[in-house]
Amino acid sequence: MTATQRGDPQKGRTVPRLTVHRRHSVAIQVVMPKWGLTMTEGKITRWFKAEGEPVEKGEPLFEVETSKITNVVEAPASGTLFQILVPAGHTVPVKTIVALIAEPGEQPARMPEGVHGAPEFTPREAGILRTEADSGGAAGFVRATPIARRLAKEWGIDLTSLTGTGPEGRITEQDVRAHKELMEKGPNVSPQARQLAEQAGVDLSRVQGTGPGGRITKADVLRALEASKGAPSVQGPEPAPTAPFRAGSVIPMSGMRKAVADNMMLSLHQSAQLTVFVDVDASELARLRDRIREKHSHPDTPRLSLNDLVAYAVCRALLKFPIMNSWLTDDGILLHDHVHLGIAVALPDGLIVPNVKHAHTKTLPELASAIKDVVTKAREGRLTFDDIQGGTFTITNVGMLGVDGFTPILNPPETAILGVGRVAAKPAVHEGHVAIRQMMTLSLTFDHRVTDGAPAMRFLRALADYLEDPATLIA
């Protein structure tokens, strides 16, 4: 590496310019990304580039379908798409190397065809594939500083087992020292995760922690158990059943359907769920909705629904009862100072919950427009990972199905979820007389470990009061 001088036309001075001389050809790995804690694999649905074509850093490279969303992966660097290891239509675990990008003018060694499923080519984060000449023998995956490499050799640490925190994922001296300290202390494990691992015979040294500071949580152990079932690393396109709802047929538990099932069971097993109900006289709420629709009937204005009004009232109630707008973490109960409002959307093959960011800061028209946007994106398959991550409270509405009430299941790590039933004309006592009123049932499921019944019921009652007298929402 040598330093030369170049002029800076903007500042009128010279600054050093580094020239890097490479001894060996290298290829930058492109890996299957990991979006969120529950993603374990992804299916490449298409490549936007062919082998040999130039790519620019940040431009779309390939498309990935997960159990929840379909998203585009951008090129991590500029160069030439040197080799595609995972063709379109195949499913591989997260962090599997799916392609190699070569820098202009370089000709790195090719991987043998079909190695993307082989154990010796398991993924390494932010690594570089080096040739045998560069690694001093067998090909390996490593990017590390010289002192990190020396310490790793001295202490018998496999560099390929580390995740680098340096520039471009380079393993630093501190990474090696931290790993050695962790090996001496033992893994950082939550008590629940340790108990489950002992019962199931899981080797915690092989479990990657996703909690704060790399802490191994119970969910990490459950994922390790699922992975140990020995599913094939590479799968072909999943055939759709020709008659999925025909009597006598078998519907495979895969894709989104399986993800929903796993998440529901995990939610029920890991929380103390309790549901409370309240009947709401929604007559004034329905009248307000109709008046707003009459006043704002422009085609470009979102058609206001009762669910929008409920969502607006929920945001106001959550600000008064922050315990209902929380996550239960290994470190305790995290009370949020913002409302990222989840809206459950039913799809043909399952359920997904995108959320409206900072819903509590939006006006009623803004909130209605934002809800319409995320619902439309969900139904069109255009959700991004950011759309489904970070929710703090969820609303699930089954009114369009003609259902009065139900017991919704928590959407972890959230600690409460609101179920909204249909609005129907029913006899009720109003101002001392029996009259036909527009009635609606609300059901609130909450985690009894986070809050007792009384605070949850006060929240639900406050929400019902808002909806029965919507003028109080602006008071």
C-alpha positions as CSV (number, residue, x, y, z in Angstrom):
1,M,0.0,0.0,0.0
2,T,1.5,3.4,-1.0
3,A,0.4,7.0,-0.5
4,T,0.4,9.5,-3.4
5,Q,-0.9,13.1,-3.5
6,R,-3.9,14.4,-5.3
7,G,-5.4,17.9,-5.4
8,D,-8.7,18.7,-3.7
9,P,-10.4,21.1,-6.1
10,Q,-13.0,22.2,-3.5
11,K,-10.5,23.1,-0.8
12,G,-7.4,23.9,-2.8
13,R,-5.1,21.6,-1.0
14,T,-3.6,18.2,-1.4
15,V,-4.6,15.2,0.6
16,P,-3.1,11.7,0.6
17,R,-4.5,9.1,-1.6
18,L,-4.1,5.4,-0.8
19,T,-3.3,3.0,-3.6
20,V,-4.0,-0.6,-2.7
21,H,-1.8,-3.3,-4.4
22,R,-3.6,-6.7,-4.3
23,R,-1.5,-9.9,-4.3
24,H,-4.3,-12.2,-5.0
25,S,-7.7,-12.2,-6.6
26,V,-10.6,-12.0,-4.2
27,A,-14.4,-12.2,-4.6
28,I,-16.9,-10.5,-2.3
29,Q,-19.5,-12.8,-1.0
30,V,-23.2,-12.1,-1.4
31,V,-25.2,-13.9,1.3
32,M,-28.8,-14.6,2.0
33,P,-29.8,-11.8,4.4
34,K,-31.4,-12.3,7.8
35,W,-34.4,-10.0,8.2
36,G,-35.6,-10.2,11.8
37,L,-35.2,-12.8,14.5
38,T,-37.6,-15.3,13.1
39,M,-36.2,-15.6,9.6
40,T,-34.2,-18.8,9.1
41,E,-34.3,-19.2,5.3
42,G,-35.2,-17.4,2.1
43,K,-36.2,-18.4,-1.4
44,I,-34.6,-16.6,-4.3
45,T,-37.4,-15.9,-6.8
46,R,-35.4,-14.1,-9.4
47,W,-32.0,-12.6,-10.3
48,F,-31.9,-9.1,-11.8
49,K,-28.4,-9.7,-13.2
50,A,-26.8,-12.6,-15.1
51,E,-23.3,-13.9,-14.6
52,G,-20.7,-11.7,-16.2
53,E,-22.9,-8.5,-16.0
54,P,-21.6,-5.4,-14.2
55,V,-23.3,-4.4,-11.0
56,E,-23.2,-1.2,-9.0
57,K,-23.3,-1.1,-5.2
58,G,-26.9,-0.4,-4.0
59,E,-28.7,-1.5,-7.2
60,P,-31.2,-4.4,-7.1
61,L,-29.4,-7.8,-7.4
62,F,-31.9,-10.5,-6.5
63,E,-35.4,-10.9,-5.0
64,V,-36.0,-13.0,-1.9
65,E,-39.3,-14.5,-0.7
66,T,-39.7,-15.4,3.0
67,S,-42.6,-16.7,5.0
68,K,-43.8,-13.2,5.5
69,I,-42.6,-10.8,2.8
70,T,-40.9,-10.6,-0.6
71,N,-38.1,-8.1,-0.8
72,V,-35.2,-7.0,-3.0
73,V,-31.6,-7.4,-2.0
74,E,-29.2,-4.8,-3.2
75,A,-25.6,-5.4,-4.4
76,P,-23.2,-5.0,-1.5
77,A,-20.4,-3.8,-3.8
78,S,-19.6,-2.7,-7.4
79,G,-18.0,-5.0,-9.8
80,T,-19.0,-8.0,-11.9
81,L,-21.5,-10.7,-10.9
82,F,-18.8,-13.4,-11.2
83,Q,-20.8,-16.5,-10.1
84,I,-24.4,-17.3,-9.1
85,L,-24.3,-20.2,-6.6
86,V,-28.1,-20.4,-5.8
87,P,-30.4,-20.3,-8.9
88,A,-33.8,-18.7,-8.8
89,G,-36.4,-21.0,-7.3
90,H,-34.2,-22.4,-4.6
91,T,-34.5,-22.0,-0.8
92,V,-31.4,-21.7,1.4
93,P,-30.7,-20.8,5.1
94,V,-29.9,-17.2,6.0
95,K,-26.3,-16.2,5.6
96,T,-25.7,-18.8,2.9
97,I,-23.4,-17.6,0.2
98,V,-25.6,-17.2,-2.9
99,A,-23.2,-15.4,-5.3
100,L,-19.7,-13.9,-5.8
101,I,-18.9,-10.4,-7.0
102,A,-15.5,-9.8,-8.5
103,E,-13.9,-6.4,-8.7
104,P,-13.2,-5.0,-12.2
105,G,-10.3,-6.7,-13.8
106,E,-10.0,-9.5,-11.3
107,Q,-10.5,-13.2,-11.9
108,P,-11.0,-15.1,-8.6
109,A,-11.4,-18.8,-8.1
110,R,-14.8,-20.2,-8.9
111,M,-16.6,-22.3,-6.3
112,P,-17.5,-25.8,-7.5
113,E,-21.0,-25.9,-8.9
114,G,-23.7,-26.8,-6.4
115,V,-21.7,-26.1,-3.2
116,H,-24.3,-23.8,-1.8
117,G,-25.8,-26.6,0.2
118,A,-22.6,-28.3,1.3
119,P,-21.5,-28.1,5.0
120,E,-18.0,-26.9,4.0
121,F,-19.5,-23.8,2.5
122,T,-21.6,-22.7,5.4
123,P,-22.1,-18.9,5.5
124,R,-19.7,-16.5,7.0
125,E,-20.8,-12.9,7.7
126,A,-19.1,-10.1,5.8
127,G,-16.3,-12.4,4.6
128,I,-14.1,-12.7,1.5
129,L,-13.4,-15.9,-0.4
130,R,-9.7,-16.2,-0.8
131,T,-7.8,-18.5,-3.2
132,E,-5.6,-21.3,-1.9
133,A,-2.5,-19.2,-2.7
134,D,-3.9,-16.4,-0.6
135,S,-4.9,-18.5,2.4
136,G,-1.7,-20.5,2.5
137,G,-3.4,-23.8,1.6
138,A,-7.0,-24.8,1.7
139,A,-9.5,-22.2,0.7
140,G,-11.2,-20.4,3.7
141,F,-13.4,-17.5,4.7
142,V,-11.7,-14.8,6.6
143,R,-11.2,-11.0,6.8
144,A,-9.1,-10.1,9.8
145,T,-6.4,-7.7,10.9
146,P,-2.9,-9.1,11.3
147,I,-2.9,-8.9,15.1
148,A,-6.4,-10.6,15.3
149,R,-5.1,-13.4,13.1
150,R,-2.0,-13.8,15.3
151,L,-4.0,-13.9,18.5
152,A,-6.5,-16.3,17.1
153,K,-3.7,-18.7,16.1
154,E,-2.1,-18.4,19.5
155,W,-5.4,-19.1,21.4
156,G,-6.7,-21.7,19.0
157,I,-9.7,-19.6,17.9
158,D,-11.3,-20.4,14.5
159,L,-11.6,-17.0,12.8
160,T,-14.5,-18.2,10.6
161,S,-16.6,-18.6,13.8
162,L,-16.4,-14.9,14.6
163,T,-18.4,-11.9,13.3
164,G,-16.2,-8.9,12.6
165,T,-17.0,-5.5,13.9
166,G,-14.4,-3.6,11.9
167,P,-14.7,-1.9,8.5
168,E,-16.6,-4.1,6.0
169,G,-16.9,-6.8,8.6
170,R,-13.2,-7.2,9.3
171,I,-12.4,-9.2,12.4
172,T,-10.4,-7.0,14.9
173,E,-8.2,-7.6,17.8
174,Q,-11.1,-6.7,20.1
175,D,-13.4,-9.2,18.4
176,V,-10.9,-12.0,19.1
177,R,-10.3,-10.9,22.7
178,A,-14.0,-10.6,23.4
179,H,-14.5,-14.1,22.0
180,K,-11.8,-15.5,24.2
181,E,-13.4,-13.9,27.2
182,L,-16.8,-15.3,26.3
183,M,-15.3,-18.7,26.0
184,E,-13.8,-18.5,29.4
185,K,-17.0,-17.1,31.0
186,G,-19.4,-19.4,29.1
187,P,-22.2,-18.2,26.9
188,N,-24.5,-15.3,28.0
189,V,-27.8,-17.2,28.4
190,S,-31.1,-16.3,29.9
191,P,-32.3,-18.6,32.7
192,Q,-35.3,-19.8,30.6
193,A,-33.1,-20.5,27.6
194,R,-30.7,-22.5,29.8
195,Q,-33.4,-24.6,31.3
196,L,-35.0,-25.4,27.9
197,A,-31.6,-26.3,26.5
198,E,-30.9,-28.7,29.3
199,Q,-34.2,-30.3,28.9
200,A,-33.9,-30.7,25.1
201,G,-30.2,-31.5,25.1
202,V,-29.2,-28.4,23.0
203,D,-25.5,-27.5,22.9
204,L,-25.6,-23.8,23.8
205,S,-22.1,-23.2,22.3
206,R,-23.7,-23.8,18.9
207,V,-26.6,-21.4,19.4
208,Q,-26.4,-17.8,18.1
209,G,-27.8,-15.3,20.6
210,T,-30.0,-12.6,19.3
211,G,-30.7,-10.8,22.6
212,P,-29.0,-7.7,23.9
213,G,-25.2,-8.2,23.8
214,G,-25.6,-11.5,22.0
215,R,-27.6,-13.0,24.9
216,I,-29.1,-16.4,24.1
217,T,-32.9,-16.3,24.6
218,K,-35.5,-19.0,24.8
219,A,-36.6,-18.2,21.3
220,D,-33.0,-18.8,20.1
221,V,-33.0,-22.3,21.6
222,L,-36.4,-23.0,20.0
223,R,-35.0,-22.0,16.6
224,A,-32.0,-24.2,17.2
225,L,-34.3,-27.1,18.0
226,E,-36.2,-26.5,14.8
227,A,-33.0,-26.4,12.7
228,S,-31.8,-29.6,14.3
229,K,-34.6,-31.5,12.7
230,G,-32.4,-31.8,9.6
231,A,-34.4,-30.1,6.9
232,P,-32.5,-30.1,3.5
233,S,-30.4,-27.0,3.0
234,V,-31.6,-26.5,-0.6
235,Q,-35.1,-27.0,-1.7
236,G,-36.7,-26.6,-5.1
237,P,-39.9,-24.6,-5.7
238,E,-42.7,-25.7,-3.4
239,P,-45.5,-27.1,-5.5
240,A,-48.9,-25.6,-4.8
241,P,-51.7,-28.1,-4.1
242,T,-54.0,-28.3,-7.0
243,A,-57.1,-28.4,-4.9
244,P,-56.2,-26.9,-1.5
245,F,-59.7,-26.9,0.0
246,R,-61.0,-30.2,-1.5
247,A,-62.2,-32.7,1.0
248,G,-59.8,-35.5,1.4
249,S,-56.8,-33.5,0.3
250,V,-53.7,-32.6,2.4
251,I,-52.5,-29.0,2.6
252,P,-48.8,-28.8,3.3
253,M,-47.8,-26.7,6.4
254,S,-45.3,-24.5,4.7
255,G,-44.4,-20.9,3.9
256,M,-46.6,-18.3,5.6
257,R,-49.1,-20.9,6.9
258,K,-46.3,-22.6,8.9
259,A,-44.8,-19.4,10.1
260,V,-48.2,-18.3,11.4
261,A,-48.7,-21.6,13.2
262,D,-45.2,-21.5,14.7
263,N,-45.6,-18.0,15.9
264,M,-49.0,-18.6,17.5
265,M,-47.8,-21.7,19.4
266,L,-44.7,-19.8,20.5
267,S,-46.9,-16.9,21.7
268,L,-49.2,-19.1,23.7
269,H,-46.3,-21.1,25.3
270,Q,-44.2,-18.1,26.3
271,S,-46.8,-15.8,27.8
272,A,-49.6,-15.8,30.4
273,Q,-52.5,-14.6,28.1
274,L,-55.8,-13.3,29.5
275,T,-58.7,-11.8,27.5
276,V,-61.3,-9.3,28.8
277,F,-64.3,-8.0,26.9
278,V,-66.5,-4.9,26.8
279,D,-69.6,-4.1,24.8
280,V,-69.5,-0.6,23.3
281,D,-72.4,1.5,22.1
282,A,-70.9,2.6,18.8
283,S,-73.9,4.6,17.6
284,E,-72.2,8.0,18.0
285,L,-69.1,6.6,16.5
286,A,-71.0,5.4,13.4
287,R,-72.7,8.8,13.2
288,L,-69.4,10.6,13.3
289,R,-68.0,8.3,10.6
290,D,-70.9,9.1,8.3
291,R,-70.6,12.8,8.8
292,I,-66.9,12.8,8.0
293,R,-67.6,10.7,4.9
294,E,-70.2,13.2,3.7
295,K,-67.8,16.2,4.3
296,H,-64.8,14.6,2.8
297,S,-66.2,12.7,-0.2
298,H,-63.4,13.7,-2.7
299,P,-62.1,10.6,-4.6
300,D,-58.6,11.2,-3.5
301,T,-59.5,11.3,0.2
302,P,-59.4,7.9,1.9
303,R,-62.8,6.6,2.8
304,L,-62.9,6.7,6.6
305,S,-63.8,3.4,8.3
306,L,-64.8,2.6,11.9
307,N,-61.5,0.8,12.2
308,D,-59.7,4.1,11.5
309,L,-61.6,5.8,14.3
310,V,-60.9,2.9,16.6
311,A,-57.2,3.1,15.7
312,Y,-57.2,6.8,16.4
313,A,-58.8,6.2,19.8
314,V,-56.4,3.4,20.6
315,C,-53.4,5.7,20.1
316,R,-54.9,8.3,22.5
317,A,-55.6,5.6,25.1
318,L,-52.1,4.1,24.9
319,L,-50.6,7.4,25.7
320,K,-52.5,7.4,29.0
321,F,-51.7,3.7,29.7
322,P,-48.1,3.1,28.6
323,I,-48.0,-0.3,30.2
324,M,-50.2,-1.6,27.4
325,N,-47.8,-0.2,24.8
326,S,-44.8,-2.2,25.9
327,W,-42.5,-5.2,25.2
328,L,-41.4,-7.9,27.6
329,T,-37.7,-8.4,27.2
330,D,-35.0,-10.3,29.1
331,D,-34.0,-7.1,30.8
332,G,-37.6,-6.3,31.9
333,I,-40.6,-4.4,30.6
334,L,-39.8,-1.9,27.9
335,L,-42.3,1.0,27.9
336,H,-42.4,2.7,24.5
337,D,-42.6,6.5,24.1
338,H,-44.1,6.0,20.6
339,V,-47.0,4.0,19.1
340,H,-46.1,1.8,16.1
341,L,-49.6,0.5,15.5
342,G,-49.9,-3.0,14.0
343,I,-52.9,-3.7,11.7
344,A,-53.6,-7.4,11.2
345,V,-54.2,-8.2,7.6
346,A,-55.7,-11.6,6.4
347,L,-54.1,-13.0,3.3
348,P,-55.1,-16.1,1.3
349,D,-52.2,-18.1,2.9
350,G,-52.0,-16.6,6.3
351,L,-51.9,-13.5,8.5
352,I,-49.4,-10.6,8.5
353,V,-49.2,-7.6,10.8
354,P,-47.6,-4.5,9.2
355,N,-47.5,-1.4,11.4
356,V,-47.9,2.3,11.1
357,K,-44.9,4.1,12.4
358,H,-45.5,6.9,15.0
359,A,-49.3,6.5,14.6
360,H,-49.9,8.6,17.7
361,T,-48.5,11.7,15.9
362,K,-50.9,11.5,13.0
363,T,-54.2,13.3,12.5
364,L,-57.2,11.2,11.8
365,P,-57.0,11.6,7.9
366,E,-53.3,10.9,8.1
367,L,-53.8,7.8,10.1
368,A,-56.5,6.5,7.8
369,S,-54.3,7.1,4.8
370,A,-51.3,5.3,6.5
371,I,-53.5,2.3,7.4
372,K,-54.8,2.1,3.9
373,D,-51.3,2.2,2.6
374,V,-49.9,-0.7,4.7
375,V,-53.0,-2.8,4.1
376,T,-52.7,-2.3,0.3
377,K,-49.0,-3.1,0.4
378,A,-49.7,-6.3,2.4
379,R,-52.3,-7.5,-0.1
380,E,-50.1,-6.7,-3.1
381,G,-47.1,-8.4,-1.5
382,R,-45.0,-5.1,-1.4
383,L,-44.2,-5.0,2.3
384,T,-40.7,-4.4,3.4
385,F,-39.1,-5.7,6.5
386,D,-39.4,-2.3,8.1
387,D,-43.1,-2.4,7.6
388,I,-43.5,-5.5,9.8
389,Q,-40.8,-4.8,12.4
390,G,-41.1,-2.8,15.5
391,G,-44.8,-2.9,16.3
392,T,-45.8,-1.9,19.8
393,F,-49.6,-2.7,19.9
394,T,-51.8,-4.6,17.4
395,I,-55.4,-4.2,16.3
396,T,-57.2,-7.1,14.6
397,N,-60.7,-6.5,13.2
398,V,-63.0,-9.3,12.2
399,G,-66.2,-7.2,11.8
400,M,-66.3,-7.8,8.1
401,L,-66.6,-11.5,8.8
402,G,-69.8,-11.0,10.9
403,V,-68.2,-12.0,14.2
404,D,-69.1,-10.3,17.5
405,G,-66.2,-11.3,19.7
406,F,-63.1,-13.5,19.9
407,T,-59.9,-14.0,21.9
408,P,-56.9,-12.7,19.8
409,I,-53.4,-14.1,20.4
410,L,-50.5,-11.8,21.3
411,N,-48.1,-10.8,18.7
412,P,-44.7,-11.1,20.6
413,P,-42.8,-9.2,21.9
414,E,-45.9,-7.0,22.2
415,T,-47.8,-7.4,25.5
416,A,-51.4,-6.5,24.3
417,I,-53.6,-6.9,21.3
418,L,-57.1,-5.5,20.7
419,G,-59.8,-7.5,18.9
420,V,-62.6,-5.6,17.2
421,G,-65.9,-7.3,16.4
422,R,-68.7,-6.3,14.1
423,V,-71.0,-3.3,14.6
424,A,-74.6,-4.6,14.6
425,A,-78.0,-3.2,15.5
426,K,-79.0,-4.6,18.9
427,P,-81.5,-3.8,21.7
428,A,-79.7,-1.9,24.5
429,V,-80.6,0.4,27.4
430,H,-80.1,4.0,26.3
431,E,-80.9,6.9,28.6
432,G,-83.2,4.7,30.7
433,H,-85.0,3.1,27.8
434,V,-84.6,0.1,25.6
435,A,-83.6,1.1,22.1
436,I,-82.0,-0.3,19.0
437,R,-78.3,0.8,19.1
438,Q,-75.2,0.1,17.1
439,M,-73.3,-2.2,19.4
440,M,-69.7,-3.5,19.1
441,T,-67.6,-5.9,21.2
442,L,-64.0,-5.2,22.0
443,S,-61.7,-7.9,23.3
444,L,-58.3,-7.1,24.8
445,T,-55.7,-9.9,25.3
446,F,-52.8,-9.0,27.5
447,D,-49.8,-10.7,29.1
448,H,-50.6,-11.1,32.8
449,R,-46.9,-11.2,33.6
450,V,-46.6,-7.6,32.5
451,T,-49.7,-6.1,34.0
452,D,-52.5,-7.1,36.4
453,G,-56.1,-7.3,35.3
454,A,-57.2,-4.0,36.8
455,P,-54.9,-1.7,34.7
456,A,-55.7,-3.6,31.5
457,M,-59.4,-3.3,32.2
458,R,-59.1,0.4,33.0
459,F,-57.4,0.8,29.6
460,L,-60.2,-1.0,27.8
461,R,-62.9,1.0,29.6
462,A,-61.1,4.2,28.8
463,L,-61.0,3.2,25.1
464,A,-64.7,2.3,25.2
465,D,-65.5,5.7,26.7
466,Y,-63.7,7.4,23.8
467,L,-65.6,5.4,21.3
468,E,-69.0,5.9,22.9
469,D,-68.4,9.7,23.1
470,P,-65.9,10.4,20.3
471,A,-66.0,14.2,21.1
472,T,-63.8,13.4,24.1
473,L,-61.0,12.4,21.7
474,I,-60.3,16.1,21.1
475,A,-61.0,17.2,24.7
